[in-house]
Amino acid sequence: MATLKLRAVGNSVGVVFPRDVLARLGVREGDVLHIVETKDGVVLTPLDPASAEQLEAGREVMRQYRDTLRILSQ
C-alpha cells in the first residue's frame, strides 16, 4: 500500500506515484490512467474500460463459436 499526497501543479492538483507503483501498473510518464468508480471505491487502471468490455465480448464470441472459427481459419 502506498500513501500519496496531493500537490499543487500550476492551477491544478497532481499526485506523484512511487516508482514501484508505476512498475506494478506497467505505466510511465505520459501514459494515460483511467479512473473507474466501483462499489468499493475508485480504481486507477491503464486499461480503457470500454476496450476491456469489447475484448471480453470478443472472447465470449470465440468461446461460443470456437469450432466454427477453427474451420473458417483453414
PDB file of N, CA, C and O in Angstrom:
ATOM      1  N   MET A   1       0.840  -1.171   0.000  1.00  0.00           N
ATOM      2  CA  MET A   1       0.000   0.000   0.000  1.00  0.00           C
ATOM      3  C   MET A   1       0.889   1.239   0.000  1.00  0.00           C
ATOM      4  O   MET A   1       1.920   1.284   0.671  1.00  0.00           O
ATOM      5  N   ALA A   2       0.473   2.231  -0.758  1.00  0.00           N
ATOM      6  CA  ALA A   2       1.221   3.480  -0.816  1.00  0.00           C
ATOM      7  C   ALA A   2       0.301   4.622  -0.413  1.00  0.00           C
ATOM      8  O   ALA A   2      -0.892   4.606  -0.714  1.00  0.00           O
ATOM      9  N   THR A   3       0.853   5.595   0.259  1.00  0.00           N
ATOM     10  CA  THR A   3       0.113   6.798   0.604  1.00  0.00           C
ATOM     11  C   THR A   3       0.604   7.907  -0.311  1.00  0.00           C
ATOM     12  O   THR A   3       1.808   8.135  -0.431  1.00  0.00           O
ATOM     13  N   LEU A   4      -0.328   8.591  -0.954  1.00  0.00           N
ATOM     14  CA  LEU A   4       0.027   9.636  -1.902  1.00  0.00           C
ATOM     15  C   LEU A   4      -0.462  10.985  -1.384  1.00  0.00           C
ATOM     16  O   LEU A   4      -1.522  11.079  -0.764  1.00  0.00           O
ATOM     17  N   LYS A   5       0.323  12.022  -1.645  1.00  0.00           N
ATOM     18  CA  LYS A   5      -0.058  13.360  -1.215  1.00  0.00           C
ATOM     19  C   LYS A   5      -0.397  14.194  -2.441  1.00  0.00           C
ATOM     20  O   LYS A   5       0.348  14.200  -3.420  1.00  0.00           O
ATOM     21  N   LEU A   6      -1.517  14.892  -2.386  1.00  0.00           N
ATOM     22  CA  LEU A   6      -1.909  15.784  -3.474  1.00  0.00           C
ATOM     23  C   LEU A   6      -1.045  17.034  -3.410  1.00  0.00           C
ATOM     24  O   LEU A   6      -0.799  17.578  -2.333  1.00  0.00           O
ATOM     25  N   ARG A   7      -0.584  17.485  -4.583  1.00  0.00           N
ATOM     26  CA  ARG A   7       0.286  18.654  -4.655  1.00  0.00           C
ATOM     27  C   ARG A   7      -0.209  19.608  -5.722  1.00  0.00           C
ATOM     28  O   ARG A   7      -0.765  19.191  -6.739  1.00  0.00           O
ATOM     29  N   ALA A   8      -0.004  20.887  -5.482  1.00  0.00           N
ATOM     30  CA  ALA A   8      -0.365  21.896  -6.469  1.00  0.00           C
ATOM     31  C   ALA A   8       0.569  21.783  -7.663  1.00  0.00           C
ATOM     32  O   ALA A   8       1.787  21.687  -7.506  1.00  0.00           O
ATOM     33  N   VAL A   9      -0.022  21.795  -8.879  1.00  0.00           N
ATOM     34  CA  VAL A   9       0.729  21.782 -10.125  1.00  0.00           C
ATOM     35  C   VAL A   9       0.107  22.875 -10.990  1.00  0.00           C
ATOM     36  O   VAL A   9      -0.873  22.632 -11.693  1.00  0.00           O
ATOM     37  N   GLY A  10       0.673  24.068 -10.938  1.00  0.00           N
ATOM     38  CA  GLY A  10       0.068  25.192 -11.637  1.00  0.00           C
ATOM     39  C   GLY A  10      -1.297  25.485 -11.032  1.00  0.00           C
ATOM     40  O   GLY A  10      -1.418  25.663  -9.820  1.00  0.00           O
ATOM     41  N   ASN A  11      -2.320  25.533 -11.870  1.00  0.00           N
ATOM     42  CA  ASN A  11      -3.686  25.776 -11.406  1.00  0.00           C
ATOM     43  C   ASN A  11      -4.434  24.478 -11.120  1.00  0.00           C
ATOM     44  O   ASN A  11      -5.636  24.501 -10.853  1.00  0.00           O
ATOM     45  N   SER A  12      -3.738  23.354 -11.173  1.00  0.00           N
ATOM     46  CA  SER A  12      -4.360  22.047 -10.957  1.00  0.00           C
ATOM     47  C   SER A  12      -3.761  21.385  -9.726  1.00  0.00           C
ATOM     48  O   SER A  12      -2.957  21.978  -9.005  1.00  0.00           O
ATOM     49  N   VAL A  13      -4.170  20.151  -9.505  1.00  0.00           N
ATOM     50  CA  VAL A  13      -3.633  19.344  -8.409  1.00  0.00           C
ATOM     51  C   VAL A  13      -3.156  18.036  -9.001  1.00  0.00           C
ATOM     52  O   VAL A  13      -3.835  17.451  -9.845  1.00  0.00           O
ATOM     53  N   GLY A  14      -1.995  17.572  -8.568  1.00  0.00           N
ATOM     54  CA  GLY A  14      -1.438  16.330  -9.104  1.00  0.00           C
ATOM     55  C   GLY A  14      -0.973  15.405  -7.997  1.00  0.00           C
ATOM     56  O   GLY A  14      -0.955  15.763  -6.819  1.00  0.00           O
ATOM     57  N   VAL A  15      -0.599  14.211  -8.408  1.00  0.00           N
ATOM     58  CA  VAL A  15      -0.104  13.185  -7.493  1.00  0.00           C
ATOM     59  C   VAL A  15       1.189  12.628  -8.078  1.00  0.00           C
ATOM     60  O   VAL A  15       1.288  12.416  -9.287  1.00  0.00           O
ATOM     61  N   VAL A  16       2.173  12.394  -7.225  1.00  0.00           N
ATOM     62  CA  VAL A  16       3.418  11.761  -7.647  1.00  0.00           C
ATOM     63  C   VAL A  16       3.365  10.309  -7.174  1.00  0.00           C
ATOM     64  O   VAL A  16       3.213  10.036  -5.983  1.00  0.00           O
ATOM     65  N   PHE A  17       3.492   9.381  -8.130  1.00  0.00           N
ATOM     66  CA  PHE A  17       3.445   7.958  -7.806  1.00  0.00           C
ATOM     67  C   PHE A  17       4.849   7.422  -7.566  1.00  0.00           C
ATOM     68  O   PHE A  17       5.771   7.768  -8.304  1.00  0.00           O
ATOM     69  N   PRO A  18       5.031   6.583  -6.549  1.00  0.00           N
ATOM     70  CA  PRO A  18       6.332   5.933  -6.346  1.00  0.00           C
ATOM     71  C   PRO A  18       6.659   5.024  -7.538  1.00  0.00           C
ATOM     72  O   PRO A  18       5.757   4.495  -8.188  1.00  0.00           O
ATOM     73  N   ARG A  19       7.934   4.851  -7.813  1.00  0.00           N
ATOM     74  CA  ARG A  19       8.375   4.030  -8.949  1.00  0.00           C
ATOM     75  C   ARG A  19       7.817   2.614  -8.904  1.00  0.00           C
ATOM     76  O   ARG A  19       7.433   2.068  -9.938  1.00  0.00           O
ATOM     77  N   ASP A  20       7.768   2.016  -7.722  1.00  0.00           N
ATOM     78  CA  ASP A  20       7.286   0.629  -7.640  1.00  0.00           C
ATOM     79  C   ASP A  20       5.797   0.536  -8.010  1.00  0.00           C
ATOM     80  O   ASP A  20       5.370  -0.466  -8.583  1.00  0.00           O
ATOM     81  N   VAL A  21       5.014   1.558  -7.693  1.00  0.00           N
ATOM     82  CA  VAL A  21       3.601   1.556  -8.070  1.00  0.00           C
ATOM     83  C   VAL A  21       3.481   1.685  -9.586  1.00  0.00           C
ATOM     84  O   VAL A  21       2.684   0.981 -10.208  1.00  0.00           O
ATOM     85  N   LEU A  22       4.267   2.577 -10.183  1.00  0.00           N
ATOM     86  CA  LEU A  22       4.263   2.720 -11.648  1.00  0.00           C
ATOM     87  C   LEU A  22       4.658   1.415 -12.316  1.00  0.00           C
ATOM     88  O   LEU A  22       4.074   1.033 -13.330  1.00  0.00           O
ATOM     89  N   ALA A  23       5.643   0.730 -11.756  1.00  0.00           N
ATOM     90  CA  ALA A  23       6.092  -0.546 -12.323  1.00  0.00           C
ATOM     91  C   ALA A  23       4.980  -1.589 -12.238  1.00  0.00           C
ATOM     92  O   ALA A  23       4.761  -2.336 -13.192  1.00  0.00           O
ATOM     93  N   ARG A  24       4.276  -1.647 -11.110  1.00  0.00           N
ATOM     94  CA  ARG A  24       3.184  -2.623 -10.964  1.00  0.00           C
ATOM     95  C   ARG A  24       2.047  -2.321 -11.927  1.00  0.00           C
ATOM     96  O   ARG A  24       1.410  -3.242 -12.439  1.00  0.00           O
ATOM     97  N   LEU A  25       1.783  -1.042 -12.180  1.00  0.00           N
ATOM     98  CA  LEU A  25       0.735  -0.668 -13.139  1.00  0.00           C
ATOM     99  C   LEU A  25       1.209  -0.836 -14.578  1.00  0.00           C
ATOM    100  O   LEU A  25       0.394  -0.889 -15.499  1.00  0.00           O
ATOM    101  N   GLY A  26       2.510  -0.920 -14.772  1.00  0.00           N
ATOM    102  CA  GLY A  26       3.054  -1.046 -16.123  1.00  0.00           C
ATOM    103  C   GLY A  26       2.935   0.260 -16.902  1.00  0.00           C
ATOM    104  O   GLY A  26       2.727   0.241 -18.115  1.00  0.00           O
ATOM    105  N   VAL A  27       3.065   1.398 -16.210  1.00  0.00           N
ATOM    106  CA  VAL A  27       2.947   2.702 -16.859  1.00  0.00           C
ATOM    107  C   VAL A  27       4.190   3.538 -16.587  1.00  0.00           C
ATOM    108  O   VAL A  27       4.998   3.241 -15.707  1.00  0.00           O
ATOM    109  N   ARG A  28       4.304   4.598 -17.384  1.00  0.00           N
ATOM    110  CA  ARG A  28       5.408   5.540 -17.183  1.00  0.00           C
ATOM    111  C   ARG A  28       4.901   6.931 -17.546  1.00  0.00           C
ATOM    112  O   ARG A  28       3.757   7.094 -17.969  1.00  0.00           O
ATOM    113  N   GLU A  29       5.745   7.909 -17.382  1.00  0.00           N
ATOM    114  CA  GLU A  29       5.363   9.297 -17.650  1.00  0.00           C
ATOM    115  C   GLU A  29       4.785   9.437 -19.057  1.00  0.00           C
ATOM    116  O   GLU A  29       5.357   8.944 -20.029  1.00  0.00           O
ATOM    117  N   GLY A  30       3.653  10.111 -19.146  1.00  0.00           N
ATOM    118  CA  GLY A  30       2.998  10.327 -20.434  1.00  0.00           C
ATOM    119  C   GLY A  30       1.893   9.329 -20.746  1.00  0.00           C
ATOM    120  O   GLY A  30       1.066   9.578 -21.623  1.00  0.00           O
ATOM    121  N   ASP A  31       1.869   8.199 -20.039  1.00  0.00           N
ATOM    122  CA  ASP A  31       0.808   7.218 -20.247  1.00  0.00           C
ATOM    123  C   ASP A  31      -0.503   7.731 -19.653  1.00  0.00           C
ATOM    124  O   ASP A  31      -0.508   8.670 -18.857  1.00  0.00           O
ATOM    125  N   VAL A  32      -1.600   7.113 -20.040  1.00  0.00           N
ATOM    126  CA  VAL A  32      -2.929   7.515 -19.577  1.00  0.00           C
ATOM    127  C   VAL A  32      -3.446   6.491 -18.567  1.00  0.00           C
ATOM    128  O   VAL A  32      -3.349   5.283 -18.783  1.00  0.00           O
ATOM    129  N   LEU A  33      -3.991   6.991 -17.468  1.00  0.00           N
ATOM    130  CA  LEU A  33      -4.675   6.143 -16.493  1.00  0.00           C
ATOM    131  C   LEU A  33      -6.157   6.481 -16.534  1.00  0.00           C
ATOM    132  O   LEU A  33      -6.540   7.642 -16.679  1.00  0.00           O
ATOM    133  N   HIS A  34      -6.977   5.460 -16.404  1.00  0.00           N
ATOM    134  CA  HIS A  34      -8.428   5.641 -16.392  1.00  0.00           C
ATOM    135  C   HIS A  34      -8.916   5.492 -14.956  1.00  0.00           C
ATOM    136  O   HIS A  34      -8.451   4.625 -14.217  1.00  0.00           O
ATOM    137  N   ILE A  35      -9.852   6.341 -14.576  1.00  0.00           N
ATOM    138  CA  ILE A  35     -10.447   6.281 -13.247  1.00  0.00           C
ATOM    139  C   ILE A  35     -11.776   5.543 -13.377  1.00  0.00           C
ATOM    140  O   ILE A  35     -12.660   5.971 -14.119  1.00  0.00           O
ATOM    141  N   VAL A  36     -11.911   4.442 -12.658  1.00  0.00           N
ATOM    142  CA  VAL A  36     -13.130   3.636 -12.699  1.00  0.00           C
ATOM    143  C   VAL A  36     -13.720   3.626 -11.294  1.00  0.00           C
ATOM    144  O   VAL A  36     -13.063   3.228 -10.332  1.00  0.00           O
ATOM    145  N   GLU A  37     -14.970   4.070 -11.192  1.00  0.00           N
ATOM    146  CA  GLU A  37     -15.656   4.044  -9.899  1.00  0.00           C
ATOM    147  C   GLU A  37     -16.321   2.686  -9.717  1.00  0.00           C
ATOM    148  O   GLU A  37     -17.045   2.216 -10.595  1.00  0.00           O
ATOM    149  N   THR A  38     -16.071   2.063  -8.578  1.00  0.00           N
ATOM    150  CA  THR A  38     -16.678   0.780  -8.246  1.00  0.00           C
ATOM    151  C   THR A  38     -17.452   0.933  -6.938  1.00  0.00           C
ATOM    152  O   THR A  38     -17.389   1.978  -6.292  1.00  0.00           O
ATOM    153  N   LYS A  39     -18.167  -0.095  -6.561  1.00  0.00           N
ATOM    154  CA  LYS A  39     -18.905  -0.041  -5.292  1.00  0.00           C
ATOM    155  C   LYS A  39     -17.958   0.028  -4.100  1.00  0.00           C
ATOM    156  O   LYS A  39     -18.348   0.468  -3.018  1.00  0.00           O
ATOM    157  N   ASP A  40     -16.703  -0.410  -4.300  1.00  0.00           N
ATOM    158  CA  ASP A  40     -15.713  -0.405  -3.223  1.00  0.00           C
ATOM    159  C   ASP A  40     -14.840   0.839  -3.212  1.00  0.00           C
ATOM    160  O   ASP A  40     -14.025   1.010  -2.305  1.00  0.00           O
ATOM    161  N   GLY A  41     -14.995   1.710  -4.204  1.00  0.00           N
ATOM    162  CA  GLY A  41     -14.170   2.914  -4.259  1.00  0.00           C
ATOM    163  C   GLY A  41     -13.743   3.215  -5.684  1.00  0.00           C
ATOM    164  O   GLY A  41     -14.459   2.908  -6.637  1.00  0.00           O
ATOM    165  N   VAL A  42     -12.579   3.814  -5.822  1.00  0.00           N
ATOM    166  CA  VAL A  42     -12.062   4.232  -7.122  1.00  0.00           C
ATOM    167  C   VAL A  42     -10.860   3.366  -7.487  1.00  0.00           C
ATOM    168  O   VAL A  42     -10.021   3.062  -6.639  1.00  0.00           O
ATOM    169  N   VAL A  43     -10.785   2.971  -8.762  1.00  0.00           N
ATOM    170  CA  VAL A  43      -9.680   2.168  -9.266  1.00  0.00           C
ATOM    171  C   VAL A  43      -8.988   2.950 -10.374  1.00  0.00           C
ATOM    172  O   VAL A  43      -9.647   3.491 -11.262  1.00  0.00           O
ATOM    173  N   LEU A  44      -7.661   3.011 -10.323  1.00  0.00           N
ATOM    174  CA  LEU A  44      -6.867   3.580 -11.414  1.00  0.00           C
ATOM    175  C   LEU A  44      -6.317   2.431 -12.239  1.00  0.00           C
ATOM    176  O   LEU A  44      -5.714   1.506 -11.695  1.00  0.00           O
ATOM    177  N   THR A  45      -6.520   2.482 -13.542  1.00  0.00           N
ATOM    178  CA  THR A  45      -6.058   1.400 -14.405  1.00  0.00           C
ATOM    179  C   THR A  45      -5.561   1.957 -15.734  1.00  0.00           C
ATOM    180  O   THR A  45      -6.115   2.931 -16.243  1.00  0.00           O
ATOM    181  N   PRO A  46      -4.515   1.344 -16.302  1.00  0.00           N
ATOM    182  CA  PRO A  46      -4.074   1.763 -17.628  1.00  0.00           C
ATOM    183  C   PRO A  46      -4.979   1.200 -18.728  1.00  0.00           C
ATOM    184  O   PRO A  46      -4.868   1.605 -19.885  1.00  0.00           O
ATOM    185  N   LEU A  47      -5.866   0.279 -18.378  1.00  0.00           N
ATOM    186  CA  LEU A  47      -6.748  -0.339 -19.360  1.00  0.00           C
ATOM    187  C   LEU A  47      -8.008   0.488 -19.535  1.00  0.00           C
ATOM    188  O   LEU A  47      -8.660   0.843 -18.553  1.00  0.00           O
ATOM    189  N   ASP A  48      -8.352   0.795 -20.772  1.00  0.00           N
ATOM    190  CA  ASP A  48      -9.565   1.543 -21.074  1.00  0.00           C
ATOM    191  C   ASP A  48     -10.758   0.631 -20.810  1.00  0.00           C
ATOM    192  O   ASP A  48     -10.861  -0.424 -21.436  1.00  0.00           O
ATOM    193  N   PRO A  49     -11.661   1.002 -19.907  1.00  0.00           N
ATOM    194  CA  PRO A  49     -12.812   0.148 -19.585  1.00  0.00           C
ATOM    195  C   PRO A  49     -13.655  -0.213 -20.812  1.00  0.00           C
ATOM    196  O   PRO A  49     -14.165  -1.330 -20.893  1.00  0.00           O
ATOM    197  N   ALA A  50     -13.811   0.703 -21.760  1.00  0.00           N
ATOM    198  CA  ALA A  50     -14.591   0.407 -22.968  1.00  0.00           C
ATOM    199  C   ALA A  50     -13.896  -0.675 -23.795  1.00  0.00           C
ATOM    200  O   ALA A  50     -14.551  -1.575 -24.320  1.00  0.00           O
ATOM    201  N   SER A  51     -12.572  -0.587 -23.910  1.00  0.00           N
ATOM    202  CA  SER A  51     -11.828  -1.604 -24.649  1.00  0.00           C
ATOM    203  C   SER A  51     -11.898  -2.948 -23.945  1.00  0.00           C
ATOM    204  O   SER A  51     -11.984  -3.989 -24.598  1.00  0.00           O
ATOM    205  N   ALA A  52     -11.861  -2.934 -22.626  1.00  0.00           N
ATOM    206  CA  ALA A  52     -11.932  -4.179 -21.861  1.00  0.00           C
ATOM    207  C   ALA A  52     -13.263  -4.884 -22.101  1.00  0.00           C
ATOM    208  O   ALA A  52     -13.309  -6.108 -22.223  1.00  0.00           O
ATOM    209  N   GLU A  53     -14.343  -4.111 -22.168  1.00  0.00           N
ATOM    210  CA  GLU A  53     -15.658  -4.713 -22.439  1.00  0.00           C
ATOM    211  C   GLU A  53     -15.689  -5.318 -23.837  1.00  0.00           C
ATOM    212  O   GLU A  53     -16.238  -6.402 -24.031  1.00  0.00           O
ATOM    213  N   GLN A  54     -15.107  -4.629 -24.805  1.00  0.00           N
ATOM    214  CA  GLN A  54     -15.078  -5.139 -26.173  1.00  0.00           C
ATOM    215  C   GLN A  54     -14.231  -6.403 -26.258  1.00  0.00           C
ATOM    216  O   GLN A  54     -14.599  -7.350 -26.954  1.00  0.00           O
ATOM    217  N   LEU A  55     -13.097  -6.426 -25.554  1.00  0.00           N
ATOM    218  CA  LEU A  55     -12.261  -7.629 -25.545  1.00  0.00           C
ATOM    219  C   LEU A  55     -13.005  -8.809 -24.943  1.00  0.00           C
ATOM    220  O   LEU A  55     -12.923  -9.925 -25.456  1.00  0.00           O
ATOM    221  N   GLU A  56     -13.725  -8.571 -23.865  1.00  0.00           N
ATOM    222  CA  GLU A  56     -14.473  -9.662 -23.229  1.00  0.00           C
ATOM    223  C   GLU A  56     -15.575 -10.164 -24.150  1.00  0.00           C
ATOM    224  O   GLU A  56     -15.829 -11.368 -24.205  1.00  0.00           O
ATOM    225  N   ALA A  57     -16.233  -9.267 -24.873  1.00  0.00           N
ATOM    226  CA  ALA A  57     -17.264  -9.677 -25.838  1.00  0.00           C
ATOM    227  C   ALA A  57     -16.638 -10.540 -26.931  1.00  0.00           C
ATOM    228  O   ALA A  57     -17.213 -11.550 -27.335  1.00  0.00           O
ATOM    229  N   GLY A  58     -15.467 -10.142 -27.403  1.00  0.00           N
ATOM    230  CA  GLY A  58     -14.767 -10.930 -28.418  1.00  0.00           C
ATOM    231  C   GLY A  58     -14.373 -12.304 -27.904  1.00  0.00           C
ATOM    232  O   GLY A  58     -14.483 -13.297 -28.623  1.00  0.00           O
ATOM    233  N   ARG A  59     -13.916 -12.361 -26.663  1.00  0.00           N
ATOM    234  CA  ARG A  59     -13.549 -13.654 -26.066  1.00  0.00           C
ATOM    235  C   ARG A  59     -14.771 -14.570 -25.962  1.00  0.00           C
ATOM    236  O   ARG A  59     -14.677 -15.774 -26.200  1.00  0.00           O
ATOM    237  N   GLU A  60     -15.907 -13.991 -25.607  1.00  0.00           N
ATOM    238  CA  GLU A  60     -17.141 -14.778 -25.494  1.00  0.00           C
ATOM    239  C   GLU A  60     -17.541 -15.339 -26.856  1.00  0.00           C
ATOM    240  O   GLU A  60     -17.930 -16.502 -26.957  1.00  0.00           O
ATOM    241  N   VAL A  61     -17.448 -14.520 -27.899  1.00  0.00           N
ATOM    242  CA  VAL A  61     -17.761 -14.995 -29.256  1.00  0.00           C
ATOM    243  C   VAL A  61     -16.810 -16.129 -29.632  1.00  0.00           C
ATOM    244  O   VAL A  61     -17.239 -17.139 -30.190  1.00  0.00           O
ATOM    245  N   MET A  62     -15.522 -15.966 -29.329  1.00  0.00           N
ATOM    246  CA  MET A  62     -14.552 -17.015 -29.664  1.00  0.00           C
ATOM    247  C   MET A  62     -14.831 -18.301 -28.904  1.00  0.00           C
ATOM    248  O   MET A  62     -14.672 -19.391 -29.455  1.00  0.00           O
ATOM    249  N   ARG A  63     -15.250 -18.190 -27.633  1.00  0.00           N
ATOM    250  CA  ARG A  63     -15.598 -19.402 -26.862  1.00  0.00           C
ATOM    251  C   ARG A  63     -16.824 -20.074 -27.461  1.00  0.00           C
ATOM    252  O   ARG A  63     -16.857 -21.292 -27.633  1.00  0.00           O
ATOM    253  N   GLN A  64     -17.830 -19.266 -27.776  1.00  0.00           N
ATOM    254  CA  GLN A  64     -19.100 -19.807 -28.257  1.00  0.00           C
ATOM    255  C   GLN A  64     -18.958 -20.441 -29.640  1.00  0.00           C
ATOM    256  O   GLN A  64     -19.580 -21.468 -29.912  1.00  0.00           O
ATOM    257  N   TYR A  65     -18.157 -19.849 -30.507  1.00  0.00           N
ATOM    258  CA  TYR A  65     -18.041 -20.312 -31.893  1.00  0.00           C
ATOM    259  C   TYR A  65     -16.649 -20.869 -32.200  1.00  0.00           C
ATOM    260  O   TYR A  65     -16.157 -20.747 -33.321  1.00  0.00           O
ATOM    261  N   ARG A  66     -16.030 -21.472 -31.207  1.00  0.00           N
ATOM    262  CA  ARG A  66     -14.674 -21.992 -31.353  1.00  0.00           C
ATOM    263  C   ARG A  66     -14.533 -22.931 -32.551  1.00  0.00           C
ATOM    264  O   ARG A  66     -13.618 -22.775 -33.360  1.00  0.00           O
ATOM    265  N   ASP A  67     -15.431 -23.899 -32.665  1.00  0.00           N
ATOM    266  CA  ASP A  67     -15.340 -24.875 -33.760  1.00  0.00           C
ATOM    267  C   ASP A  67     -15.538 -24.207 -35.116  1.00  0.00           C
ATOM    268  O   ASP A  67     -14.812 -24.505 -36.065  1.00  0.00           O
ATOM    269  N   THR A  68     -16.504 -23.318 -35.215  1.00  0.00           N
ATOM    270  CA  THR A  68     -16.757 -22.617 -36.481  1.00  0.00           C
ATOM    271  C   THR A  68     -15.568 -21.777 -36.872  1.00  0.00           C
ATOM    272  O   THR A  68     -15.166 -21.784 -38.035  1.00  0.00           O
ATOM    273  N   LEU A  69     -14.985 -21.044 -35.920  1.00  0.00           N
ATOM    274  CA  LEU A  69     -13.831 -20.220 -36.231  1.00  0.00           C
ATOM    275  C   LEU A  69     -12.613 -21.064 -36.632  1.00  0.00           C
ATOM    276  O   LEU A  69     -11.821 -20.652 -37.480  1.00  0.00           O
ATOM    277  N   ARG A  70     -12.469 -22.244 -36.019  1.00  0.00           N
ATOM    278  CA  ARG A  70     -11.362 -23.130 -36.377  1.00  0.00           C
ATOM    279  C   ARG A  70     -11.515 -23.568 -37.837  1.00  0.00           C
ATOM    280  O   ARG A  70     -10.540 -23.568 -38.588  1.00  0.00           O
ATOM    281  N   ILE A  71     -12.729 -23.940 -38.239  1.00  0.00           N
ATOM    282  CA  ILE A  71     -12.970 -24.366 -39.623  1.00  0.00           C
ATOM    283  C   ILE A  71     -12.729 -23.204 -40.597  1.00  0.00           C
ATOM    284  O   ILE A  71     -12.114 -23.390 -41.647  1.00  0.00           O
ATOM    285  N   LEU A  72     -13.205 -22.028 -40.253  1.00  0.00           N
ATOM    286  CA  LEU A  72     -13.026 -20.857 -41.125  1.00  0.00           C
ATOM    287  C   LEU A  72     -11.559 -20.458 -41.272  1.00  0.00           C
ATOM    288  O   LEU A  72     -11.173 -19.881 -42.288  1.00  0.00           O
ATOM    289  N   SER A  73     -10.754 -20.756 -40.282  1.00  0.00           N
ATOM    290  CA  SER A  73      -9.349 -20.367 -40.360  1.00  0.00           C
ATOM    291  C   SER A  73      -8.530 -21.263 -41.269  1.00  0.00           C
ATOM    292  O   SER A  73      -7.385 -20.940 -41.587  1.00  0.00           O
ATOM    293  N   GLN A  74      -9.101 -22.393 -41.696  1.00  0.00           N
ATOM    294  CA  GLN A  74      -8.344 -23.332 -42.552  1.00  0.00           C
ATOM    295  C   GLN A  74      -8.455 -23.010 -44.004  1.00  0.00           C
ATOM    296  O   GLN A  74      -7.876 -23.707 -44.837  1.00  0.00           O
TER     297      GLN A  74
END
